[in-house]
Amino acid sequence: MTKRYFELYEDMSSPDRWVLDDTLDAQGQPVGARLYLNAVPIRFDGRLRVPILHPGSPLDFSLADAGDFPVVTEKVASTLAELAPDDVQLYPAEVDSRPEPYFLVNVARLVKCIDDETSEEVLYWKPEDNRPDLLGQYRSVGGMRIDPSKVGDAKVFRPWGWPPALLVAEDVKEALERTGATGLEFTEVTGPSPISDEERAYKRRCNELLDPPPAARRAAWKSLGTLDELAGTPRAICYEWPGHRQDWGLIHRGAGRLLLVSEGLSDPFISRLEPSVGYGLELALETEPTELPLDAIEQSWPYLLLERVSREVVAHEHVRERAKTGLLSLEVAGTDMPASLVSSGGRVGVLLGQESRSLPRLFPTPFGDVRLVTVKALLPAELEYVSKQGAEGLDELARRFARIGEEHVSRARRRAVV
């Protein structure tokens, strides 16, 4: 008879449950980095302490340290100690404001057992992800399935390469349920695959198409400056974008400037399941650090402007095509924009496609070259000039920006060139 295994989670269904914080030792120092996945038990002087991050109803099984460590009551701890003594380390702990004893559980046993073929989706860390410490491990695992024949005698363990998951054997699951402990939730990770062969083939084809472009874009961005790996740029699922992912990148450039770029307009159209460069372009707005605070990118006017321009690009084919071939001006809403940029009609003008001596016109990807379209904020006087002069006014405006060295750079505080 095939053995069954289950992933063990904290039950999140109760909105009134408590939320635990990071575990501390008796000296008030965090223990997570010392203890997590450490197969050798550590001796602590005094009991560990688990602060309560958000007060609420206590649970017999909770997760502390952002999910790294289960914190359990005595009845859960005794069950684990009885059925899986070689798999768990139990550390006496105090949970703030609770009189009963608790235990922090460290599960350091790793078993290489994930079944890539029957899991819904697995992605690996690759060299282009710039995480050499994680190379070859799983970047994400969806709809996990494991191979029971590879588990051996482990009863409570973590799958190698994907340690966030906590797995238990069926007899451990049933014993825990018999205790009546609160906070337990189980999902089976053995048995038939959660998706059909056709669905799996579709997901793999999607990954084959969507994995290469980000690496090519990152290579292009790194040639322009230092790519900020920690920038808090917004990310979203957006079905209007070719690959349904709307991302943004931030590059630190010379003279201290910042370059904000779109990430995803050149993804292949996932609905077509064929290689392409999507809309064939990405947008770029360069500005000064004073205009783009790194701790509030999503609220900054450069991001708001670039995001609004992206909407126009996605919604209108004529905007995309003209932006890829030459200069184009358009207007977007002036809400939350600096007053110096907003026209009397409440709009902000932008110039798309201003050539730059420091930015490439095109950059390569595995599926073709992509146009890098600059986005420059116009002052109201410049927008009015273009409105009156038409195409000739656009060309003249671009020449004047180049002549004074402004080119594509956007600033809210500067003198108009007309």
N, C-alpha and C positions, 0 to 999 in steps of 0.2 A: 504494500500500500504506500502510495506516494505521500511523503511528509508535507504538511502545510505550514506556511509561515506568514506572519502578518507584520505590517508596519504599525508601530504604536505612536499615536499622537496625543497631544493634550486636547480634550474636548473643548472646542471653542463656542459651542452652541449657546451657552448661558451668558447673556450680556452683563450679569451681575457678578461674574467670577472675578477673583483677584488676579493680578498680574505681578509676577515676581521679577526682581531686579538682579543685578550681578552679585554673585556670591563673594563674601569677604572672609578673610581669616580673622583670628582674634586681635590682630594688630590693625585691622581695618584695610588690609591690602587685598586686591582682587586675586582670586585663585585660578581663574579660568585658564590663563596661558600656561600655568604650571601643571594643571591637572588634565586638561582635555586630551583625550586619546593617549594618555600616558599609561602604558601597561604596567609600570612599576608603581605600586601604592606609595603615596606620600604621607609622611607623618606630620601632622599639624599640632602645634601647641594650643590646646583649647579647642572649643567647638567652632565650627564654621557658622557664619551668620548670613541669612538670606533676607535682605530688605524687601519690603513690599513696595513695588512701583506704583500700583493703583490698588487701593483697598477694595475689597469685595468678598464674596463668599469663598471660604477656603475649600481647597480640593485635596483629595488624597494623592492625586498624581498631577503635578504641575511641571512646567518647564521654566528653568531660570537661565540666566546668561544668554538671552536671545535664542533659547532652544537647545543650548549645548548640554545642559545637565537636567535630568529629572530630579525633582524634589518630592519625596514621598513620605507618607505616614508609616507608622510601624508595621501595620498589617501588609502593606505593599512590600516594604523592605524585607520582612520575614519570608514572604513568598518567593521573592527573587533570590534570597540567600539560600533557601531550601532547594529550589529547582535549578539555579544557575550559579552556584558558588564560585566557579572558576571564570565566570564571564563578567561579573560586576564587582565594583568596589563601593562599599557603603561607608559614608562619612557622617557621623552624628552632626546635626545642624539645628540651629534655632531660627525659626521664622519669626520676624518681628511681631510682637503683640500676641503670639500664640503660645499657650502653656504646654501643649503636648509635644512630644519629641518628633522630630523630622530627620530624614536622612537625605543627603545628596548622593546621587547615584552616578558613578563614572563608568561608562561602558567603553572599554578600550579595545575590545576584541574586534579585529577587522577580518572579514571573510570575502574573498574574491568570488562573488557569486551572481552578479547582475547578468541577466541574459539579454544581450543587446538585440537579439533577433525577435524575441517575443515582447520586449518592452515597447510601449507605445512610441517613445522617442528618446534617443540618447544623443547628446552632443559632447564632444571632447574639447579640452583646452588645446589650442594649437600654438605653434611658435609665433604666429602673427598677433596673438592675444597678449604677448609681452608679460606672461606670467610663468616664467621658467620653473617656479616652485610647484606649479600645478600641471605642468605639461604631461599629457597622457592620461590625466584623470578626467572624470566627468565634469563638464561645465553645467549640464542640466540633465535630469532624468525625469521623464514624464511617463505615467502609467507603468511604474516599475514592475518587472517580473524577474524572479531569481530562479536559478537552477538548483533545486533541492539536493541534487546529488553532490554539489560542491560545498555544502554547508558543514558536513561532518557532524561532530558532537556539540556544536555551538547551540545554545538555547536563547541567549540574549546577545546581540551583536550588531555591528554596523557594517554595511557593505563597503568593501574596499573601493576607493575612488569616489565615493559619495557618502562621506561620514555623517552628513546631517540626518540621514535616515536611521531610525532605531527599529530593529527587527526582533521579533520574538517567535519562538516555536509555538505550535498550537496548544501544547499542554500548559505552557506558561500563560498564554492568553486565557485559557479556560480557568486556570487556577486564580488568576487575577480577577476575573469576572465573578468568581464564586465569593470573593471577599466582599463584594458590594462596593468596592472602591469607586469614588467619584473622580471624574476627570479623564477617564480612559476612553480612547477611540481607536478602533482597529480597522485596517484595510488590508485585505489579503494580497499577497505579492506572489502567490503561486497559482497554478491553474491556467486556464486558457488566456490567451492574450486579450487585452481589453479592446483591441481594434482588429479589423479584418486585414487580410493581406493587401487588399486594394487600398485601404486607408493608409497602411504603413508605406506602401510604395509611393503614394501621393506625398506624404510628409517627407520622405527621403528625397524625392524630386524637388520639392520646395527648398529643402536645405541645400541641395546641390546648386540651385540657382541663387539663393540668398546669402550663402556663406562667402563666396569670393569677392563681391563688390565692396563690403566694408574694409577688407584687408587692403584692397587697391586704393580706396579713399584715404585710409590711414597713412599709407605710404606717401600719397600726394600731400597730405596735410603736414607730415613730418618734414617734407622738403621745403616747407614754407616757414618753419619755425618749430617751436616746442609744443607738441600736442599736450594739452592739459588732461591727464588721465583721471583727475579727481574732480573736474569741474561739475558743478551741480546743474548741468543743462537738462532741460525737460525732455522726457521721452513719452511717446504715446503710441497707441494703436490707432491708425488713421486709414480707413478703407479707401480714401480718395488718393492716397499715395500709392505708387506702383506695387511695392512689396508690403503694404499695410503697416509699415513702421515709419514713424516720424521722429527722427532723432536730430540732434544738433551737436556740433563739435566746437571746441574753443582752442585757438592756437595763439601762443605768445610769440609776437613778432619783434623785429628790430625796433629800436627807439621806444620800446616799452608798449607798443600798440598791441591791441587784441583783435583777432580775426574770428568772427563768429560765422560758422558755415552750416548749411543744411546737410543732413545725412539721410538719404533715402529717395530723393527725387530721381536718382539714376539707378535705383534698383530695378530688376526685371519685373514686368507685370506678372504677378503671381497667378492671376486668373488665366493667363495664357500658357503657363508652364513651358516657356521657351526662353532661350537667352536673349537679352536685349539690354539697352541702357535706359529703359523706362522713358522718362520725359527727356532724357538726353542732356540734363544740366543739373548743377547744384548752385546754390546761391551763396554769396560771400559778402559780409559787411565788416569793414575794418574801422576801428575807432580807438579812442584814447581810454586808458583805464578809468579815468574819472567819469566817463560816460557809461561804463559797463561794470558795475560792482560785482565781484566774483561771489559774494555772499547773497546776492539777490538778482541773479541773471534773469529769472523768469519775469520779474517785475520791471526790468530795465527797458528803456525806450528802444535801444538797438535790437533787443530780442523781439519786442512787440512789433517793431517795424518789419523785421525780417520775416516773422511769422505771418504778418498780414500780406506781405508781398508774395509769400509762398502760396497763400490761398488764391491769389489772382493767377499765379502761374498754373496751379492745378486746375482751376476752373475754366480757363480760357486758352484755347489752342493758339489763337493768334498772338497772345502775349508770349507764350512759350517760344513760338517759332521766330518772332521778331527779336526776342531777347537772345536767342542763340546765334543770330546772324548779324546783329548790329545794335545801334543805340535805340532805346525806348524809354519814354517817360510815362508814368502813370501816377494815379493818386489813390491813397488809402485813407481810412478813417484816422482822425487826429486825436482820438480819445486817449488820455494818459500820455500824450506826447509833450515834449518841451514846448512852451508857448512860442519860442523863437522859430519853430518849424511849422507851426500851424497857420494855415491861410485864413482869411476872413470867412471862408466858407466851411471852416472846421476840418479841412483836409491837410494831408501832408503829401508833398510831391517827392517822387524818387526818380533817379536816373539809373536805368539798368544798362549794363554792358560797357561802362566806362573802361577803356583800356588802361592797363597798369604796367609799369616797367618792372614791378616786383612780384606780380602774380601771373601765372600761366593762363593762356586763353583756353587751353585744353589740357586734360590729364588722362592717362590711359587706365583702362580697366580690362578685365578678361573678356568682356563682351563688347568692347569698342571704346572709342574716345568720348569723354564727357566734357561739355562746355562749362567752365567756371564763370558764372555771370555775377559781376560785381553789382552791389546795391548801394547807391549813394543818396543820402538824404539831401533834398533841395530846400533852400530857403524860399519863403513865399514869393519874393521878388524874382527869383530864378524860375520858379514854376510859372509865374505870370509871363515872363519873357518867352519861355518855351511855348506856352499856349498861344501867344501872339505870332511868334516867328515860325512855328512848325518845325519841319525837318532841318531847315537851315539853322534855326535857333538851337536845336539839339547839338548839331555839329559844332557850332560856335561855342556853346557852353562847354562841351567836352574839351575843345582846344584851350579855352581859358583855364579850366581846371588843371590841365596838363602844364600850361605855361607857368603857373604859380606853384607847381609842385604838389597840389592838392590831390590830383587824380581821383582815385576811387574812395579816399578816406572820408568818413562821415563824422561831422561834428555839429553839435547843437549851437555852439557859440563860435561864430566866425563871421567874416564880412562877405556879403554877396559879391559875386563876380560880375554882376550886371548893374 
